Amino acid sequence: MDLLGLNKKFENLSSEERIKLSSDIFGENLILSTSFGKYSAVMLHMTNKIIPSIPILFVDVGLGNKNYQFKQNLTDLLDLNVYTFPIQNGIDKIEAFENGINQLNAKAWLSGVMHHETFYRKNFSFVMQRKDMIYRIYPILDWNEKNCQDYLKKHKLPTNNFYKDCIKEKDPYKECGIHLSKLNT
């Protein structure tokens, strides 16, 4: 696949069109990952509207009761197809994520990553490829918090104000690791 050409094409598409094109390319081997974070309803709603019942990979890092309630409410509201991969003894966040990628037979995954979120994400492309040939696709990479807030308001979707990204709170320049795993570059 021509990554440079695909990224050029993605630059001129809307986020919804990026999701649709990703579905056309990867079909049943496309999944969506989520942390059920602050603006997670954006990608969950947008993607599920275009690809109903898309497998959704959630790594359970122990969010706390209010976050679990948000997850359950959003899952029910949007009729989401969530697969949960918990962190267990001896398994960290990245290993749990990789288990999910393998069990869901993913060749590509969609994520709600945005350029402004961390130092590393500023250099991300819309479509990236890992060493194991799995593609990472970021349909809202060029969005910001206002775009997310506007989308949530327009579609009457909730914001998860209880979610705290413990890594970014300690160091706003640090990446969670999932999006840096098995990079091709």
N, C-alpha and C positions, 0 to 999 in steps of 0.2 A: 504494500500500500504506500502511496506517495504522501508522506506526512506533510511535507511542505505545501503541496497542492491542496490537500484536505484542509489544512489550517488556513490557507488563503481563502478557500471557499467558505469556511466557518466564519471568517471575519465579516462577510457580507450577509450572513443569515441571522434571523432572530433566534432567540434561545429555543423557542418551540421548533423552529426549522432544524436547528442543530440536533435536537432530540430525535426528530423524525428521521433525519438522514442517518443518524447513528443506528436507529432501529432497522432501517432499510439495509444497512451494511452488515450488521451483526445479528439481526434476527433474535432467535431464542437464546443466543449466547451473550446477550446484553443484560446487565443488571444495574441496579442503582444502589449506591451506598449512602447511609445516613447515620448521623450521630444523634438525631432528634434534638439538634441544637436550636439556638435562638430563631433562626430563619429557615429551619428545615422544611417547614410546610410549603415553601416556595417550590423547591425541586420535587418534593413528594407529590404535590398537587399537579404541577405542570407535566411531570413525566407520566403520572398515572392517567391523566386526561388523554395523552397521546398513545401510551402503551398500557392499557388496562391490565392489571395483574402482573406487571413486571416484577420479577423477584427483587426484593429489597434486602440488602445485607446490613444487619445491625450488629455491631460488636458491643456487647454489654460489659461496660467497665464499672458498673455499680453506680448508677446515677442518683439514687435517692428517690424517695416516695413521690415528690411533686413532679419530678422528671418522668418517672414511670407512668404517672397518671396522665401527663401530657402525651406520652408515647401511645398509651392505650386509647385516649380520646381521639387523637389524630388518626390512628389506625382504624378505629371504628368509623369516624367521620368520612374518611376517604376510601374505605374498604381496601386497605393495603395488604399486600402479600409479603409480610415481613418474616425473614428467617433470622433468628437470633443466635449469635455465636458468642458465648460468654468467655470471659477471661477466667481461667481456672488455675489451680496450682501448677506451676511449671509452664503455663501458656501465657504469653504477654499479648498486648493489643495487636501487634503486627502478626503474630502467629495465629491468633483467632481470626483475623481478617483473611489471611492466606488460606486457612481452613475453609472459610466461607467461599472464597473465590473458587477453590477446587471443588467443593461439594456442589456448588451451583453451576459448575462447568462454564464459567465466565471466560469469554475471550475479550470482553471489554466491559468497563464499568463507568457509569455516569456518576458525577459527584457535584455538589453545590459549592465547590471551592471558588473563591473570588480573589483577584489580584491583590486587593488592599489588605487582606487578612494577615499575612506574615511576610517576612523578608524573602523567603524562598519562593512564595507564590507569585511574587512580582514578575518572575522570569518564566512562569509556566506558559505553555501554549494551550490552545483549545483542545488539541489532541496530542497525547504523548504516548510513547511506547516503552514498555519495560523490557529488560533483557530476555524475559521468558515469552516475549511477543504478545503479551496482554496489553490492551490499549486502555488508557485513562482519558476520559472525555469530560470536559468542564464547560457545559452549555451556558452557565452564567458567570464565566470567568471575568467578563468585562462589566459586571454589575457592581453596585455599591450598596450600602445600607439603605439609602433612600429608595433605590429601585426595589429592594426587597420589601420595605415597608409599604410602598405604593401597591405592589402586587398583592400582599396580604390583605390590605384594606379593600382593594378592588374585589377580591374573591371571598371576603369575609372569613379569612383564615386566622388562626391564632399564632401568636409569637410565644416562644418558650422563654419567658423572662427568668426562669429558675435555673436554666442551664449555665454552667460555668465551665469554661475550658481550662482545666487546671494547669495545663502546660503553658498556654498563652498568658495566663494570669501571672505565673512565675517569671516567664521570659517571653515578651511579645514577639521576639524574633525567632523563637524556636518553632519547629514544625513537629506535628504529632508523629510523624514517621511513616504513616501509611502511604502518603503521597510521594515519599522519597524512596520507598522500597523498590528494589530491583530496577532502578533507573537504567535506561539505555545509554545515557550520556554521563 
